Amino acid sequence: MTNITVRPVPTRASLMLEQSGIHPLLARLYAARGVTAVEEIDTRLADLLPPEGLKGLDEAAKLLADAVEGGKRLLIVADYDCDGATACALGLRALTAFGAQVDYLVPNRFETGYGLSPEVVRLAAARHPDVIVTVDNGIGSVAGVAEAKRLGLAVVITDHHLAGDELPAADALVNPNQPGCRFRSKALAGVGVMFYVALATRAELRRRGWFAARPEPNLACLLDLVALGTVADVVPLDRNNRILVAQGLARMREGRMQPGLRALFAVAGRDYARAATFDLGFALGPRINAAGRLADMSLGIECLTTDSEARAFNIAQQLDAINRERRTIEADMRADADALLAGLDAESRATVTLFDPGWHQGVIGILAGRVKEQVHRPTFAFARGDIGELRGSGRSIPGLHLRDALDLVAKRHPRLLRRFGGHAAAAGLAMAEADLPEFEAAFEAAVRQLLSPEDLTRSLATDGPVESGYLSLEVARLLRECIWGQGFPPPLFADVFQVVSQKLLKDKHLKLTLRHGKAIFPAIRFNCAEPAPDRLRAAFRLDVNDFNGLSSVQLVLEHFEPA
């Protein structure tokens, strides 16, 4: 069952935005998302939050500046997702531009697991660095940092994940979510944190006169990487993140981007001149992520760091092929999951825990997300890792902080989880395969304590009806150019329509013609073979359909039910 709700619109805020020159529909949408003044939607780079208050930033900048001046060797240790890849690429490009000797290492998802573990530190030490810099990881690497210190290595941690009970004893630790950090935006992605570290390092080098005899790099040229990693990591798009994303998208639309991003737009069949957050989240991001899921994220990082257009396009083609392989694997796993779900009464449960011996470890996160969307339950999917060990990836629903749920499980069952981490919406863990039944029961009990029965009913927040005159190509293009994402959701409207016609495309997409009053609209619902009723209430997005060089407006249905 799905409850379609309508976001309340503060009338005063909506009127004030409209009187400030904002399009009437946009004024209503912004007001419903908490915007009260036109300044809050200004995305000028000058309005970016200043670095002051980001705890550990001064120490990191001084240490990195010392390394640049002293000709010391830096090694970036990255995470293996798109946020980690973009953060690594940004760090490599910025530090190299400063004159540093810098290389990188990205842990293999299947061999060494996530983060700066002692094993990864020993691999890093074989490269003979003086300083290790983590990006998008490290806040939980207490043992890894201890191993680095034992080997005589300095460590700078840049991360955005939630801290555990103990912080690693790094030489510098930059993370807006660490205790005592006064930075106002807690929503920075890993790439956003590294961007601030680069800004502070440049400022420190400038203060020392480092750029008197060499050009000072313009770090704004790296904002395309910041935008991609921020959107792909699905962090909340608070105002600061909206500025970062808007600035990155503006550069992309002007063609001013890394060769790798240009190549990814090409292989994805997307027009960079009309780049939108949707392209980053659903076209470019998945192709970078595919490298870390099925192969080696070094391929994704190389795509983002090469200055050769030809090499970038070659790598982008490889990433596209890997992503197609990922889709095939995912489809097979979805079929397995559907068979397992058929034997469960998901409606009577608070959680879903799924495991199949043949599942691919790199795809279980996507699978957990798909199942979560299907049954509206916090979901963990498991695959085999090391001998006798399972690795799980979880996705949550609104109202449940998934890492907090795992923390509760760990406290009640101290020996159950070998390691775990994550944030509100997604988390991962490792445990013994024999302990799966105990975890399933413990996770179910923890979530039942943390959620109410109302939380387990799917609620689809919409912006209500929209005037037929606004269901136009002009308005669809206007909405596409805006910055939408996690925490600042794209417009989703709801209204009642008469179905004029419907047919199934490729046996899985429902193509419809809908009537609203005297107006007729083309519509589609992807991945739905269920026939629509003659009269329906639909939750829909307003979209631009580009086909054969022609553009038209269409309604993309997210949900429908009999009216």
DRENZA-424388 format. One record per residue (C-alpha): residue number from 1; chain; x, y, z. Coordinates in steps of 0.02 Angstrom, whole numbers. Each point is the difference from the previous one (the first is absolute). Layout:
# residues N
num_chaine_u_v_w
NUM_A_X_Y_Z
...
This chain:
# residues 563
num_chaine_u_v_w
1_A_0_0_0
2_A_62_175_-42
3_A_-64_161_77
4_A_13_148_-117
5_A_25_158_103
6_A_18_182_-49
7_A_138_109_69
8_A_-66_153_90
9_A_44_166_-82
10_A_31_148_116
11_A_-104_132_-90
12_A_101_149_60
13_A_166_-74_-55
14_A_-72_-49_-169
15_A_-69_175_-31
16_A_163_84_53
17_A_101_-111_-118
18_A_-121_36_-142
19_A_9_187_34
20_A_190_-15_-8
21_A_-14_-54_-180
22_A_-3_-189_20
23_A_-114_-96_-120
24_A_-166_-29_91
25_A_15_-190_-9
26_A_181_4_58
27_A_-48_117_141
28_A_-128_-127_62
29_A_123_-144_-17
30_A_141_91_89
31_A_-113_57_142
32_A_-58_-180_26
33_A_184_-48_21
34_A_32_126_136
35_A_67_146_-102
36_A_-57_164_75
37_A_104_130_-94
38_A_67_15_-176
39_A_178_8_68
40_A_-15_-182_52
41_A_-10_-58_-181
42_A_145_109_-57
43_A_140_-117_-57
44_A_142_124_-22
45_A_169_-71_50
46_A_28_153_108
47_A_-140_-63_115
48_A_89_-165_37
49_A_28_-27_186
50_A_175_56_51
51_A_120_-134_62
52_A_4_71_176
53_A_-77_-120_124
54_A_49_-157_-94
55_A_92_-88_139
56_A_175_-62_-42
57_A_10_99_-161
58_A_144_113_56
59_A_104_-149_57
60_A_-32_-93_-163
61_A_44_153_-106
62_A_162_32_94
63_A_53_-182_-9
64_A_-37_-11_-186
65_A_85_166_-33
66_A_153_-62_94
67_A_-1_-156_-109
68_A_-12_102_-160
69_A_142_116_53
70_A_108_-142_63
71_A_-22_-109_-155
72_A_-76_-140_105
73_A_-96_-142_-80
74_A_-189_1_23
75_A_-113_-151_-25
76_A_-189_19_-12
77_A_-101_-149_63
78_A_-172_6_-79
79_A_-167_-85_21
80_A_-63_-105_-145
81_A_-161_93_-40
82_A_-33_154_-107
83_A_21_119_146
84_A_167_-79_42
85_A_56_1_-181
86_A_-44_183_-27
87_A_80_48_166
88_A_158_-94_-48
89_A_4_80_-173
90_A_-26_173_76
91_A_140_-30_126
92_A_118_-63_-134
93_A_-35_147_-116
94_A_8_133_137
95_A_156_-64_88
96_A_90_-29_-165
97_A_-43_179_-51
98_A_78_59_164
99_A_160_-91_-46
100_A_-18_-152_112
101_A_63_-176_-32
102_A_-162_-97_15
103_A_-65_-173_-45
104_A_-154_-98_52
105_A_-57_-170_60
106_A_-179_-61_-4
107_A_-41_-155_104
108_A_-76_-147_-93
109_A_-179_-30_57
110_A_22_-188_-8
111_A_176_-19_72
112_A_31_133_132
113_A_-173_71_31
114_A_-44_179_45
115_A_109_133_78
116_A_174_21_69
117_A_22_-171_79
118_A_170_-59_64
119_A_14_-109_-155
120_A_-29_151_-113
121_A_128_100_99
122_A_129_-135_-31
123_A_-41_3_-186
124_A_18_189_5
125_A_166_-10_92
126_A_71_-103_-143
127_A_-17_158_-107
128_A_116_91_124
129_A_-109_154_33
130_A_37_127_135
131_A_-183_49_22
132_A_-161_-99_-25
133_A_-154_103_-43
134_A_-168_-89_9
135_A_-149_60_-102
136_A_-179_-52_39
137_A_60_-121_134
138_A_105_-13_157
139_A_-110_64_141
140_A_-17_-178_67
141_A_178_-57_-41
142_A_69_-4_177
143_A_105_-155_-29
144_A_56_56_-173
145_A_63_168_62
146_A_89_-86_145
147_A_88_-113_-126
148_A_49_152_-104
149_A_73_86_152
150_A_96_-158_45
151_A_77_5_-174
152_A_46_183_19
153_A_-129_70_-121
154_A_-97_161_24
155_A_-188_-13_-30
156_A_-125_131_-57
157_A_-180_-63_6
158_A_-133_84_-106
159_A_-171_-80_19
160_A_-184_40_24
161_A_-69_-160_77
162_A_-60_-8_180
163_A_132_-27_133
164_A_1_-149_116
165_A_34_0_186
166_A_188_19_-29
167_A_87_115_-123
168_A_161_-52_-88
169_A_159_87_60
170_A_36_83_-167
171_A_115_150_-20
172_A_-149_95_-72
173_A_-183_-50_-11
174_A_-123_100_-106
175_A_-180_-57_10
176_A_-151_114_27
177_A_-85_-142_95
178_A_136_-25_129
179_A_-39_55_179
180_A_35_183_31
181_A_-3_55_-182
182_A_-91_166_-20
183_A_-11_-1_-190
184_A_-181_41_-42
185_A_-21_-126_-141
186_A_4_-177_64
187_A_-54_-63_-171
188_A_165_17_-94
189_A_45_-153_-103
190_A_177_-68_7
191_A_44_96_-157
192_A_-68_159_80
193_A_110_-24_152
194_A_153_-25_-111
195_A_-45_157_-98
196_A_5_101_161
197_A_166_-81_47
198_A_69_50_-170
199_A_-62_179_24
200_A_80_11_172
201_A_165_-75_-61
202_A_8_124_-142
203_A_-33_142_122
204_A_139_-63_115
205_A_122_-13_-146
206_A_-51_174_-57
207_A_35_68_173
208_A_174_-77_-7
209_A_35_81_-169
210_A_5_-167_-91
211_A_-86_71_-154
212_A_116_148_-20
213_A_104_-97_-126
214_A_-133_-116_-70
215_A_-181_19_-60
216_A_-136_-16_131
217_A_-128_-131_-56
218_A_-183_44_-20
219_A_-89_-134_102
220_A_-169_48_-74
221_A_49_-109_-148
222_A_-27_-150_115
223_A_-181_40_41
224_A_-62_-122_-133
225_A_77_-140_104
226_A_-79_71_159
227_A_-172_5_-81
228_A_11_-179_-66
229_A_59_-75_165
230_A_-126_99_103
231_A_-150_-52_-103
232_A_58_-181_-23
233_A_23_-23_188
234_A_-180_55_32
235_A_47_118_142
236_A_-129_131_48
237_A_4_150_-116
238_A_0_137_130
239_A_37_174_-64
240_A_189_-22_6
241_A_-8_-161_-100
242_A_-123_80_-122
243_A_128_136_-33
244_A_137_-128_-31
245_A_-111_-102_-116
246_A_-69_151_-93
247_A_175_67_-32
248_A_59_-168_-62
249_A_-150_-21_-115
250_A_25_176_-70
251_A_178_-46_-50
252_A_-60_-162_-80
253_A_-135_89_-100
254_A_135_118_-67
255_A_111_-147_-48
256_A_130_45_132
257_A_29_-168_84
258_A_126_-140_18
259_A_20_-104_-159
260_A_-64_-151_96
261_A_-167_82_39
262_A_-20_55_-180
263_A_32_-179_-55
264_A_-125_-70_126
265_A_-134_117_-66
266_A_39_-65_-176
267_A_-9_-187_40
268_A_-158_28_102
269_A_-82_89_-146
270_A_-33_156_103
271_A_21_180_-57
272_A_119_91_117
273_A_-69_168_-58
274_A_-160_-48_92
275_A_83_-86_147
276_A_-112_-25_152
277_A_14_-86_168
278_A_-95_-146_-76
279_A_144_-29_-123
280_A_127_-3_140
281_A_-101_-118_110
282_A_-65_-120_-132
283_A_120_8_-148
284_A_177_52_51
285_A_2_-59_181
286_A_-52_-180_-34
287_A_135_-19_-133
288_A_135_55_122
289_A_-75_-107_139
290_A_-2_-152_-114
291_A_190_-5_1
292_A_3_-17_189
293_A_-142_-126_1
294_A_64_-123_-129
295_A_181_43_-38
296_A_126_126_68
297_A_-43_181_42
298_A_172_50_-64
299_A_-81_-4_-172
300_A_-130_129_55
301_A_133_110_81
302_A_107_-7_-156
303_A_-150_55_-103
304_A_-17_153_112
305_A_185_44_4
306_A_60_-25_-179
307_A_22_157_-105
308_A_-7_-99_-162
309_A_-170_10_-86
310_A_36_-161_-95
311_A_52_-95_157
312_A_-150_67_96
313_A_-120_-60_-135
314_A_82_-171_-5
315_A_-17_-20_188
316_A_-179_67_-3
317_A_-44_-135_-127
318_A_74_-132_117
319_A_-100_71_146
320_A_-157_-3_-106
321_A_29_-184_-42
322_A_29_-41_185
323_A_-161_91_44
324_A_-97_-103_-128
325_A_73_-157_78
326_A_-54_65_170
327_A_-178_22_-63
328_A_-4_-180_-62
329_A_63_-66_167
330_A_-123_109_92
331_A_-146_-64_-105
332_A_44_-180_43
333_A_15_44_184
334_A_-167_90_-5
335_A_-81_-159_-65
336_A_79_-97_144
337_A_-59_131_125
338_A_-177_-5_-69
339_A_-2_-189_27
340_A_60_22_180
341_A_-127_138_32
342_A_-139_-113_-62
343_A_35_-110_151
344_A_-6_146_123
345_A_-147_95_67
346_A_86_169_-12
347_A_-155_92_58
348_A_8_-85_170
349_A_186_39_24
350_A_95_158_43
351_A_155_-50_-98
352_A_58_-108_-145
353_A_162_-100_3
354_A_49_-93_-159
355_A_145_-113_-46
356_A_45_-109_-148
357_A_168_-91_-16
358_A_17_54_-181
359_A_-26_186_24
360_A_136_122_-52
361_A_75_97_144
362_A_15_158_-104
363_A_-185_9_-44
364_A_-86_-42_166
365_A_-15_185_45
366_A_-99_36_-158
367_A_-106_-154_30
368_A_-38_52_179
369_A_-55_170_-65
370_A_-115_-77_-131
371_A_-81_-117_127
372_A_-19_141_125
373_A_-94_102_-131
374_A_-108_-151_-43
375_A_-55_-50_175
376_A_34_161_100
377_A_99_-90_134
378_A_180_27_60
379_A_93_-132_-100
380_A_166_-90_10
381_A_66_-106_-142
382_A_148_-117_31
383_A_133_-81_-107
384_A_146_-112_44
385_A_166_85_36
386_A_147_-88_81
387_A_-18_-183_45
388_A_-141_-19_125
389_A_-40_187_-5
390_A_-147_98_-68
391_A_5_180_-53
392_A_-163_95_6
393_A_-59_163_-73
394_A_-155_85_66
395_A_-119_138_-52
396_A_-124_87_113
397_A_-169_85_-8
398_A_-43_173_69
399_A_-3_1_188
400_A_136_-129_30
401_A_183_45_20
402_A_77_-161_-63
403_A_170_18_83
404_A_-86_35_167
405_A_-102_-158_-24
406_A_160_-101_-28
407_A_78_82_152
408_A_-148_-60_103
409_A_21_-176_-71
410_A_186_4_41
411_A_-32_55_180
412_A_-130_-137_28
413_A_104_-134_-88
414_A_182_50_30
415_A_81_-141_-99
416_A_-122_-3_-146
417_A_68_137_-115
418_A_184_-9_-44
419_A_-6_177_-70
420_A_-132_123_-58
421_A_-18_181_-55
422_A_-101_119_-104
423_A_-127_137_25
424_A_-187_29_10
425_A_-53_-66_-170
426_A_131_-134_-35
427_A_118_-111_97
428_A_111_-151_-18
429_A_58_-140_113
430_A_98_-162_10
431_A_-41_-153_106
432_A_15_-189_3
433_A_-113_-90_-122
434_A_-62_-114_138
435_A_-65_152_95
436_A_-122_57_-135
437_A_-157_-64_91
438_A_55_89_159
439_A_29_162_-95
440_A_-169_-11_-87
441_A_-89_-16_168
442_A_107_133_84
443_A_-23_125_-142
444_A_-188_-30_-1
445_A_-10_29_189
446_A_105_159_-8
447_A_-102_77_-140
448_A_-164_-42_85
449_A_62_98_149
450_A_57_148_-105
451_A_-147_15_-120
452_A_-186_22_24
453_A_-130_-96_-104
454_A_-37_162_-92
455_A_182_8_-59
456_A_-25_-166_-88
457_A_-138_70_-111
458_A_70_76_-158
459_A_-36_184_-15
460_A_28_92_-163
461_A_23_186_31
462_A_-59_101_-150
463_A_-25_181_-48
464_A_-183_-29_-39
465_A_-89_52_-160
466_A_79_119_-124
467_A_-93_114_-119
468_A_-15_-77_-174
469_A_81_156_-73
470_A_159_-42_95
471_A_8_-176_-72
472_A_101_69_-144
473_A_168_-27_-82
474_A_58_171_59
475_A_-38_-39_183
476_A_73_-176_-15
477_A_164_76_-62
478_A_-4_128_140
479_A_-19_-136_131
480_A_138_-104_-79
481_A_124_143_18
482_A_-31_16_188
483_A_102_-89_133
484_A_-99_-143_76
485_A_56_-149_100
486_A_4_-84_170
487_A_-79_114_130
488_A_-58_120_-137
489_A_-107_-120_-101
490_A_-45_26_-182
491_A_-180_53_-31
492_A_-124_-143_7
493_A_-179_50_-42
494_A_-163_-93_30
495_A_-164_12_-93
496_A_-144_-101_-74
497_A_0_-45_-185
498_A_-107_-95_-124
499_A_95_-135_-95
500_A_-27_24_-187
501_A_114_-141_-55
502_A_138_-112_66
503_A_122_-127_-69
504_A_151_-98_60
505_A_173_43_-68
506_A_136_-134_-3
507_A_-111_-105_114
508_A_42_107_151
509_A_-40_185_-22
510_A_-180_64_2
511_A_-30_137_-129
512_A_-159_101_26
513_A_-99_146_-69
514_A_-88_95_139
515_A_-136_131_-1
516_A_-17_139_129
517_A_-150_109_-40
518_A_21_40_-185
519_A_189_-22_1
520_A_84_-160_-61
521_A_171_-57_65
522_A_118_-141_-47
523_A_58_-98_152
524_A_107_-150_44
525_A_29_-109_151
526_A_166_-90_-9
527_A_19_-181_55
528_A_-186_-27_20
529_A_-99_-130_-95
530_A_-157_25_105
531_A_-143_73_-103
532_A_-68_166_58
533_A_-182_26_51
534_A_-110_108_-113
535_A_7_142_126
536_A_152_17_110
537_A_84_107_130
538_A_182_16_-44
539_A_158_67_80
540_A_107_63_-142
541_A_153_98_-52
542_A_-1_126_-141
543_A_135_-52_-123
544_A_74_46_-169
545_A_-3_-141_-127
546_A_139_23_-128
547_A_-27_-117_-147
548_A_66_10_-178
549_A_55_180_26
550_A_-172_55_60
551_A_-45_49_178
552_A_-171_-21_79
553_A_-72_0_175
554_A_-51_-164_80
555_A_-62_-55_170
556_A_107_-133_85
557_A_-113_-94_120
558_A_79_-57_163
559_A_-162_-76_67
560_A_-181_-17_-48
561_A_-158_-68_79
562_A_-184_-2_-46
563_A_-78_171_23
